[in-house]
Amino acid sequence: MTPPLNRRDFLHTSLCSLAAASAAGTASLQAAESKPLIGSISKETLFRNRDGAGVTWFHPRGCMVPGAEGNATFLLNLQEIGGSDYFGQVHWTESTDRGKTWKEPAPIAALGRDPVKEHPGLKAGVCDVTPQYHPQTGTVLALGHVVFYRGPRFARGDQLARYPVYVTRDKDGQWSERKILQWDDPRGAEIYTNNCGQRLVMPDGDILMSFTFGAGKQPRMVAGVRCAFDGTTLKIREVGPPLENKVGRGLLEPSIARFDNQYFMTIRAEDGHGYVAVSPDGLNYQRKTAWAFDDGTPIGMSTTQQHWLTHSDGLFLVYTRKDETNKNIIRWRSPLWVAQVDPEKLCLIRDTERVALPLVGDGVDDPNNVALMGNFDVTNISPDESCVTVGEWMPRNKAKGDLLLGRIEWNLPNRSVPDFVKT
């Protein structure tokens, strides 16, 4: 159960409501009076498949790693999409010029499909993989979760319990075998996962993340999770108290970020909203709040993930939402928007909102020919640039689409990037 509001939180919530009603919140004034942190956003195409002649790459999620000659390398995991929740083997590619040019994607041997014992014809694949560099060991942790397929489709009739799986990449670029992040808590008997989630590496080398989890067909909960990682093995140390929402499947695909000595979780839900919560330690989250603008306007979101864009001087959210231009697009999954977060009021500053990657086509009269962009990632690639990566796909047009990058240029250097990224 979500803990009740204490007096401080009650007063905080009340003050936030008053500020929204007056449309004169402090964050709004600061945003209007200061130079915006985001200078420009440009769209780039990394791999093309709008014509359907090649591969539709999906789930492009990346991290920066030290390069062989001291320069930062942009490492990206990605996989083919052939239909709804139907993905191919996980691949990797890399760029040595901050995402301008890329190597041909190569498969990760351990992240293909394995036969499932005692289930003839069923195979265990992997999806939703997010890589992260671990500076304490010089390795990359690529964490996703298992998914079961029967023939050329998602196995809906015998989808077994789902759990996180991972591989590691050593300093020589070699990928490990597939491993399972074990959790024996009965609350995760049906599913527990950090799929598509943003994580944090702590100063002592621990990994801070979040789970969505559930038993049986009950609505899922989310919670903060702290894990130990030695460069080879990932083990759960502690799981915090859960947040709940009993609508639909519950709370899904949480991602976390750290800003101004606090931890923030953004959460997909199935009640027409997305949610945000805050924690002093990354385990104990409170003040679960539906995303809204600072003028009090609710933000309509349709069961789609959101992700954090972090800067040393501001916290941002990348998301999808309902708009007059996309009202007939599935789950309003185009365009992608970005806006700055008010970390005290847990809302978005409306005057800072802009398009991160635009809608292409007609989302009202011809939505079937608009590519969806609901599965994306955010990477800080230098002090001056960050990016949003997304794989387009058109579910009613042979799953065609391009792999895109939205390049964000900052007006002020991002001091939170690792030293090796600054070179």
matplotlib code that plots the C-alpha trace (Angstrom):
import matplotlib.pyplot as plt

x = [0.0, 1.2, 2.0, -0.4, 0.7, 2.3, 1.7, 4.7, 3.7, 0.0, 1.1, 3.5, 0.7, -1.7, 0.8, 1.4, -2.3, -2.5, 0.5, -1.1, -4.4, -2.6, -0.4, 2.5, 4.7, 8.3, 9.6, 7.5, 8.9, 12.4, 11.9, 10.5, 13.2, 16.3, 17.8, 16.5, 18.9, 18.0, 19.4, 18.3, 17.0, 17.8, 16.6, 19.0, 18.3, 20.7, 19.3, 16.6, 13.7, 10.7, 10.6, 10.6, 13.6, 15.8, 15.6, 13.3, 15.6, 13.9, 14.7, 17.8, 19.2, 22.7, 25.5, 28.9, 32.0, 35.7, 37.1, 40.3, 42.2, 40.8, 37.8, 34.3, 32.4, 28.6, 27.5, 23.9, 21.9, 19.0, 16.9, 14.6, 10.8, 8.5, 5.2, 3.6, 6.0, 7.8, 11.5, 14.6, 18.0, 19.6, 22.5, 25.0, 26.6, 28.9, 29.8, 33.1, 31.9, 29.0, 26.3, 27.0, 28.1, 27.6, 29.0, 26.9, 24.9, 26.3, 24.4, 25.0, 25.2, 23.7, 20.7, 19.0, 16.3, 16.8, 14.5, 12.5, 12.8, 9.5, 7.7, 8.2, 8.3, 8.5, 11.6, 12.9, 14.0, 15.2, 13.9, 13.9, 17.7, 19.4, 23.2, 25.0, 28.7, 30.1, 33.2, 34.3, 34.9, 35.2, 32.4, 29.0, 25.9, 23.1, 19.9, 16.6, 14.0, 12.9, 10.0, 8.6, 7.8, 6.0, 6.8, 6.5, 4.6, 4.4, 3.3, 0.1, -1.3, 1.8, 3.8, 5.7, 6.8, 9.0, 12.2, 15.3, 18.2, 21.5, 24.9, 28.1, 30.7, 34.3, 37.1, 38.0, 34.5, 33.5, 29.9, 29.2, 26.7, 23.1, 22.4, 19.3, 18.8, 17.3, 14.6, 12.7, 10.0, 6.5, 5.2, 7.2, 5.9, 4.3, 6.7, 9.5, 11.6, 13.4, 12.6, 13.5, 14.4, 17.0, 19.4, 22.1, 25.6, 26.3, 29.8, 30.4, 29.6, 26.1, 23.3, 20.2, 17.1, 13.4, 11.2, 7.7, 6.4, 3.3, 1.9, -0.8, -2.9, -2.9, -2.1, 1.7, 3.5, 6.8, 9.6, 13.1, 15.8, 19.5, 21.8, 25.5, 27.5, 31.1, 31.5, 30.3, 27.3, 24.3, 22.6, 19.7, 20.6, 17.4, 13.9, 12.0, 8.3, 6.0, 3.8, 0.5, -2.3, -4.9, -6.2, -5.4, -2.1, -1.0, 2.3, 4.8, 8.3, 9.6, 12.8, 14.8, 17.1, 19.0, 18.9, 19.7, 20.3, 16.9, 15.8, 12.9, 10.9, 8.7, 6.1, 3.9, 0.3, -3.0, -5.5, -4.8, -1.8, 1.9, 3.2, 6.2, 7.4, 10.4, 12.8, 15.6, 17.5, 16.3, 14.4, 11.7, 9.5, 6.6, 4.2, 3.1, 1.7, 0.1, 2.1, 0.6, 1.8, 2.7, -0.6, -2.5, -3.5, -3.4, -1.2, -3.1, -0.8, -1.9, 0.1, 3.5, 6.9, 8.6, 12.3, 14.5, 16.8, 19.4, 21.5, 23.6, 21.4, 17.9, 15.9, 13.8, 11.2, 10.8, 7.3, 4.3, 0.9, -2.4, -2.5, -4.9, -2.4, -2.2, -5.6, -6.1, -2.6, -2.3, -1.7, -0.6, 2.9, 4.0, 5.5, 8.0, 8.0, 10.5, 9.9, 11.8, 10.6, 9.9, 11.5, 9.7, 6.2, 6.6, 5.2, 6.3, 7.0, 4.7, 6.7, 9.7, 7.9, 9.1, 9.1, 12.0, 11.2, 8.3, 5.2, 5.6, 2.4, -1.3, -2.2, -5.9, -7.0, -4.2, -2.9, -2.0, 0.8, 2.3, 5.2, 4.9, 7.7, 6.8, 9.9, 12.9, 16.0, 18.0, 21.8, 24.1, 26.9, 29.0, 28.9, 27.2, 24.9, 22.4, 20.2, 16.9, 17.1, 14.0, 13.0, 10.0, 7.5, 4.2, 2.1, -0.5, 2.1, 4.4, 6.3, 8.3, 10.3, 13.6, 15.9, 16.1, 18.2, 17.1, 20.3, 19.8, 22.3, 22.7, 23.1, 25.1, 27.6, 26.3, 28.7, 27.2, 28.7, 31.7, 35.2, 36.0, 32.9, 34.4, 37.4]
y = [0.0, 3.5, 5.2, 8.0, 11.6, 13.0, 16.6, 17.9, 16.1, 17.2, 20.8, 20.4, 19.0, 21.7, 24.4, 22.8, 22.9, 26.6, 27.4, 25.5, 27.4, 30.7, 29.7, 31.5, 28.7, 29.5, 27.0, 28.6, 32.0, 30.7, 29.0, 32.2, 34.4, 32.3, 30.9, 27.4, 24.6, 22.9, 24.9, 22.8, 19.4, 17.8, 14.5, 12.0, 8.6, 5.8, 2.8, 3.0, 0.6, 2.7, 0.8, -2.6, -3.8, -4.4, -4.8, -2.7, -2.2, -1.7, -1.1, 1.0, 1.6, 2.8, 3.9, 5.5, 3.4, 4.3, 3.8, 2.0, 5.2, 7.1, 8.6, 7.8, 5.2, 5.1, 1.4, 0.5, -2.6, -3.2, -6.0, -6.6, -6.2, -8.4, -7.8, -6.9, -8.0, -10.2, -9.5, -11.1, -11.7, -8.8, -7.2, -4.5, -1.7, 1.2, 4.7, 6.4, 9.9, 10.4, 8.8, 10.2, 6.9, 3.3, -0.2, -2.8, -4.5, -7.8, -10.5, -11.1, -14.9, -15.4, -13.2, -15.2, -17.9, -21.0, -24.1, -24.4, -27.8, -29.8, -27.3, -28.6, -25.9, -23.1, -20.8, -18.3, -15.0, -11.7, -8.2, -4.7, -4.8, -1.7, -1.5, 0.4, 1.0, 0.1, 2.1, 0.3, -2.9, -1.6, -3.8, -3.2, -4.7, -5.3, -6.1, -7.1, -9.8, -13.1, -13.5, -16.7, -17.4, -20.2, -20.2, -16.8, -15.2, -14.2, -17.2, -15.9, -19.3, -20.5, -17.4, -18.7, -16.6, -13.8, -12.5, -10.4, -11.8, -10.1, -10.4, -8.6, -7.2, -7.2, -4.7, -6.6, -6.4, -10.1, -10.8, -13.3, -16.1, -15.3, -15.1, -14.6, -12.0, -14.2, -13.0, -15.6, -13.2, -14.7, -11.2, -11.7, -15.2, -14.1, -11.4, -9.3, -7.1, -3.9, -4.1, -0.9, 0.8, 3.4, 2.5, 4.2, 3.1, 4.1, 5.2, 1.8, 0.0, -1.1, -0.8, 1.1, 0.3, -0.4, -3.4, -3.9, -7.1, -9.2, -12.6, -14.3, -11.9, -9.3, -5.7, -5.1, -2.9, -1.0, -0.6, 0.6, -2.1, -2.1, -4.7, -5.8, -6.1, -7.3, -7.1, -10.7, -11.4, -9.2, -9.9, -8.2, -6.6, -4.9, -4.1, -1.1, -0.8, -0.9, 1.6, 0.4, 1.3, -1.4, -0.3, -2.7, -4.4, -1.9, 0.0, -0.9, -0.1, 2.2, 4.2, 6.1, 9.2, 11.2, 15.0, 17.4, 14.7, 13.0, 10.0, 10.1, 7.3, 7.7, 5.0, 3.7, 3.0, 2.0, 4.5, 7.3, 8.7, 8.3, 8.7, 10.1, 9.5, 10.7, 9.1, 10.2, 7.0, 5.3, 2.6, 4.4, 6.2, 8.5, 11.1, 9.0, 11.7, 11.7, 13.7, 17.1, 20.5, 23.3, 25.1, 22.0, 20.6, 16.8, 15.1, 12.3, 9.2, 5.9, 3.0, 4.0, 4.3, 7.6, 8.2, 10.7, 13.2, 14.3, 17.4, 18.8, 21.9, 20.4, 17.3, 16.5, 13.9, 12.4, 11.1, 10.6, 12.3, 13.0, 15.9, 17.2, 16.0, 12.4, 11.6, 8.5, 7.1, 3.9, 5.0, 8.5, 7.1, 9.9, 12.4, 12.2, 15.2, 16.6, 19.0, 20.2, 18.8, 20.9, 18.5, 20.1, 20.0, 16.8, 18.3, 19.4, 23.0, 23.7, 26.6, 24.3, 21.6, 20.9, 18.0, 15.7, 13.7, 14.8, 13.0, 12.1, 11.8, 12.5, 11.3, 12.2, 11.0, 8.5, 7.1, 3.7, 5.2, 7.0, 5.2, 4.6, 5.7, 4.3, 2.4, 4.7, 5.5, 8.6, 8.8, 11.7, 11.5, 14.5, 17.6, 19.5, 16.8, 14.2, 12.1, 10.2, 6.9, 5.2, 2.5, 3.4, 0.8, 0.7, -2.2, -2.0, -1.6, -4.7, -3.4, -1.0, 1.9, 3.7, 3.9, 7.5, 9.7, 13.0, 15.1, 17.5, 20.4, 22.0, 25.8, 25.0, 22.1, 19.0, 18.6, 15.2, 13.1, 10.9, 12.2, 9.9, 11.3, 14.8, 14.1]
z = [0.0, -0.7, 2.6, 3.7, 3.3, 6.3, 7.3, 5.4, 2.2, 2.6, 2.9, -0.1, -2.2, -1.2, -2.0, -5.4, -6.1, -5.2, -7.4, -10.3, -9.9, -10.0, -12.9, -11.3, -10.0, -9.2, -11.8, -14.5, -13.7, -13.6, -17.0, -18.5, -17.1, -17.9, -21.0, -21.7, -21.2, -24.5, -27.4, -30.4, -31.4, -34.7, -36.3, -37.7, -39.4, -38.4, -40.2, -42.9, -43.5, -44.4, -47.7, -46.0, -48.0, -44.9, -41.2, -38.9, -35.9, -32.5, -28.9, -29.6, -26.1, -25.5, -23.2, -23.5, -22.9, -23.0, -26.4, -27.4, -28.0, -25.0, -26.9, -25.8, -27.8, -28.1, -27.6, -28.7, -28.2, -30.7, -32.2, -35.1, -34.7, -36.8, -35.0, -31.7, -28.9, -31.5, -31.5, -33.0, -31.6, -29.6, -31.6, -30.8, -32.8, -31.9, -33.0, -32.4, -33.5, -31.0, -33.0, -36.5, -38.2, -37.0, -37.5, -39.0, -36.1, -35.0, -32.9, -29.2, -29.2, -25.7, -26.5, -29.1, -28.6, -26.5, -26.5, -23.2, -21.5, -21.2, -23.5, -27.1, -29.6, -27.1, -27.1, -24.6, -26.3, -24.8, -25.3, -23.7, -23.2, -21.7, -21.5, -18.9, -18.3, -14.9, -14.3, -11.2, -13.2, -16.7, -17.9, -19.5, -17.9, -20.5, -18.7, -20.3, -19.7, -21.0, -23.5, -24.8, -28.5, -30.3, -34.0, -35.6, -32.8, -29.1, -27.1, -25.5, -24.5, -22.7, -21.8, -18.7, -15.7, -16.8, -15.2, -15.8, -17.8, -18.6, -20.2, -19.5, -21.9, -20.7, -21.5, -24.7, -26.0, -25.3, -24.3, -21.6, -21.5, -20.5, -16.8, -14.6, -12.0, -9.2, -6.9, -4.8, -3.5, -4.2, -5.1, -8.4, -9.1, -12.4, -13.4, -12.0, -14.4, -15.0, -18.7, -20.7, -17.3, -16.7, -13.8, -11.8, -10.8, -7.2, -6.0, -4.3, -7.6, -6.6, -9.2, -8.3, -10.4, -10.1, -10.6, -11.9, -10.4, -9.7, -8.8, -10.8, -12.8, -10.1, -11.1, -10.9, -8.4, -8.7, -6.2, -5.9, -6.0, -5.0, -6.5, -6.0, -9.2, -9.4, -13.2, -13.7, -11.4, -10.5, -7.1, -5.3, -2.0, -1.1, -2.5, -1.2, -0.4, -3.4, -5.1, -6.4, -8.9, -9.4, -12.9, -15.7, -15.4, -12.7, -12.8, -15.5, -17.0, -14.3, -14.8, -12.3, -12.3, -9.7, -9.5, -6.7, -4.1, -4.7, -6.8, -9.2, -10.7, -13.8, -14.3, -17.1, -16.1, -17.7, -16.3, -18.8, -16.9, -16.3, -12.8, -11.0, -7.4, -5.4, -2.9, -0.6, -1.1, -4.3, -2.3, -0.4, -3.0, -2.0, -3.4, -6.4, -8.6, -12.0, -14.5, -15.2, -16.4, -13.9, -14.7, -13.4, -16.8, -16.7, -19.3, -21.1, -21.5, -22.9, -21.4, -22.7, -21.1, -20.3, -19.8, -18.0, -19.7, -17.2, -17.0, -14.2, -14.1, -14.8, -15.0, -18.1, -19.2, -22.6, -23.2, -25.4, -24.8, -26.3, -28.8, -31.5, -34.1, -33.0, -31.6, -33.9, -33.5, -31.4, -27.8, -29.1, -29.7, -31.9, -31.6, -28.8, -26.5, -24.0, -21.1, -18.0, -14.6, -11.6, -9.0, -6.1, -7.4, -9.5, -12.7, -16.1, -16.9, -19.8, -21.3, -21.8, -23.8, -27.3, -29.8, -29.4, -32.6, -34.8, -36.0, -39.7, -41.6, -40.7, -37.2, -37.7, -41.1, -42.0, -38.7, -40.1, -42.1, -39.1, -37.5, -33.7, -31.4, -28.0, -27.2, -26.9, -24.8, -23.7, -23.6, -22.6, -25.2, -24.3, -22.1, -25.0, -26.4, -25.4, -27.6, -27.9, -29.8, -31.1, -33.5, -35.6, -36.6, -38.4, -37.0, -39.8, -42.6, -42.4, -39.4, -41.5, -40.0, -39.5, -36.5, -35.5, -33.2, -31.9, -31.1, -28.3, -28.1, -24.7, -24.0, -20.9, -20.5, -18.8, -15.9, -14.8, -17.6, -16.8, -17.3, -20.2, -22.1, -21.9, -24.0]

ax = plt.figure().add_subplot(projection="3d")
ax.plot(x, y, z, "-o")
ax.set_aspect("equal")
plt.show()
